[in-house]
Amino acid sequence: MKGTAQSRFRGCAVFFFSVIAAAPAGAQAPSVEQQVAGALLIAPDSMRAGARVLGWQGGELVEIRKGTNELTCLADDPTTDRFQVACYQQSLEPFMARGRELHKLKLSHTQVDSARLADIKAGRWNMPSTPAALYNMVAPKDSIDANTGFPRGNGTRWYVVYIPYATVASSGFSTAADGSGRPWLMYPGEPWAHLMVTPK
């Protein structure tokens, strides 16, 4: 249903809000190897070996593995009460990195959007000129295997395809989620317009 798709989108937003605020210094992050393995759970199989990975060290989100392809993956934040990982196409890096900077300032979602829009209009950085993917996975804390640190099963997965400035007319996609798994368009006409894909 529409509510299900909307709630998954909100989960996506919450994930990106959580990864940009520095974790408390006392938080115990898993080993680099475990963070990398967890972050890659949502990556397409064919892209895992070459993906860049950002993870947690000393309470900060830093690069813990260099990449050789166009995918960046984010490890789970050990301070949150659920397991969340994501991967995105490298052309989205300016958008994602700016979001992390702005959220460190504890700005509201509206303020972050306004700052990003001002950046884009001023030409400080650009959204990708072609479609770009974002892969997301979240799982409740009680589904985490104590031995591996990973969720049992597949968790909840959803996918985003950024198509900057896309509209209903230009893309042919509806802005309504119908619960069928059919892609739908969010923020039509905006620089961060994107398709939501929520598998059933």
N, C-alpha and C positions, 0 to 999 in steps of 0.2 A: 504494500500500500504506500500511499504518498508519505505518510508519517514515517515509515520505515526508512525510506530513501533519505528523507530529511534528517532523521536522527543519525544516519551513517555519515552524512555530510558534516553534521555538527561534530561528530567524532573525529573526522578528518581535520577540522579546524582546531579542535582542542589539542590534537596531537602536535600540530605545528606551533601552537602557543606554548606547549609544555617544553619542547626541546630547546627553545631559545633562552629561557631563563636559566641561569646557572644553578646547578644543583647544590645543596648544602655541602660544605667542604667535607663533612663527616660521613657523607653517604658512601657506601661501599659499592663500587662498580665491579661488574664481573671482569674476568680477564679479557684482554684484547681479542684473543681467539674466540672466546664465547660471544663477545659483542659482535664480532664480524659474522659469525655463523648465524646469530639471531637476526641481524639486519638483513642478511641475504635470503631469509625465508620467503620474503614477498617478491624478490627479484625473479624475472623470467630465467628459467634454467640456462638458456643460452648466453645470458649476460652476467651470470654470477661470478665467474672467474676473473673478469676484468673490472668489476664495479669498484668505484671509490667508496670508502666507508668513513662516516663521521661517527665517533663514539665519545664516551665519557672518560675523562682523566682529570683528577684533581677538582672535580665539580664543574668542569667546563667541557663544552662540546668541541672536539678537535678532530682533525683528520687522523685516523688510526690505521688506515691502509690506503695507499695510493692506487689510483685506477688506471686502466689502459683502454677503457671504452667510454661511452657517453653517459653512463649511469652513476648516480650518487645515491648511496643508501644511508639511512639514519638508524643507529642502534637504539634499543630501548632505553628510556630514562629510568635508572634504578630507583629513583625517589618517588615515582608514581605508583598508584595502586593497581595498575593493570599493564599488560604487555602491549606495546605499540611500536611498530616499525614502519618505515616507508622508504621508497626509492623514487627518484625523479630523474628525468632526462636533463643532461648537463646545461642545455640552453635555458633552463629555469633557474639556474644558480643565482643570477643577480636578484631575481624576485624573491627567492627563498632566503638568501643571505641578508637582504635588506629587511625582510620580515623578522629574522632573528635579532638583528640590531635594534629594531624599533621595539620589539617586545621586551627586550632587556630594560627599556626605559619605562616599562609598565604602562604603556599606552593602551587605550581601548582599541577594539577591532576597527571601529570607525576612524579613529585617529591614524591607525596603521594604514588603512586603505587610502586615506587622504594624503599621507606622506608619500606613499608609493606612487599615487597618481601624480603628485607634484614632481616627483623625480622623473617619471616617464615623460611628462609634458616638457620638462626642462632638458630632456635629452641626456640625463646623467647615466641611464642604462635603459635597455630595451627589453621588452618581452620577446619571446621567440617569434620568428617570422613564419614558422611552419608548426603544425601540431606537435605537442610535446606531452609525454606521458608521466603520470604520477601513480604509483602503486601503494596501497595502504593495507595494513593488517592490524587488528586489535583483538585481544583476548582477555577475559576476566582473570583476576589474580588466582582464583581457585582452580583454574584450568592449567596452571603452570606446573610442570613436572619438576620436583625438587632436585632431581639428579641432573637434568639437562639445563634447567632454567628456561625452557621453551614450552609453549602451549601444547597440550595434547590435542590432536586434530588440526584443522585448518584455520581456526579462529574465524573472525568475520573479516571478509576481504571486500574491497571495492576499489574501483579504478577511475581515474580522472584523466581526461584528455584536454589540455589547454589549447584553445583555438582563439587567440586574441581578437577581440572586436566582433566575434561571430554573433549573428542574430538568427532569429527563426527564419527570416527570409533568405539569408545568405547560406545557411547550413541545412535547412530542412528538418531541424530537430525541434521538437516541442519543448516548452519550458515546464511542462507538467510531468511529475513522476507518477506512473500508473501501477507500480508494483510488479510489472511483468518482466523486469530485467532489461527493458528497452532503454537505451541511452536517452538522457534528457539534458537540456541546456540550462546552465546557471549563469547569472550575471551577463545576460545578452548585451552586446554592445560595449562592454567594458574591456579594458586591456587584459583582465584575467578571466574573461568568458571561458567556460569549460564545459565539457560533457561529463556527466556523472554516469558511471556504469556500475550497477549494483546487482551482481549475480544473485539469483534466487537460491 
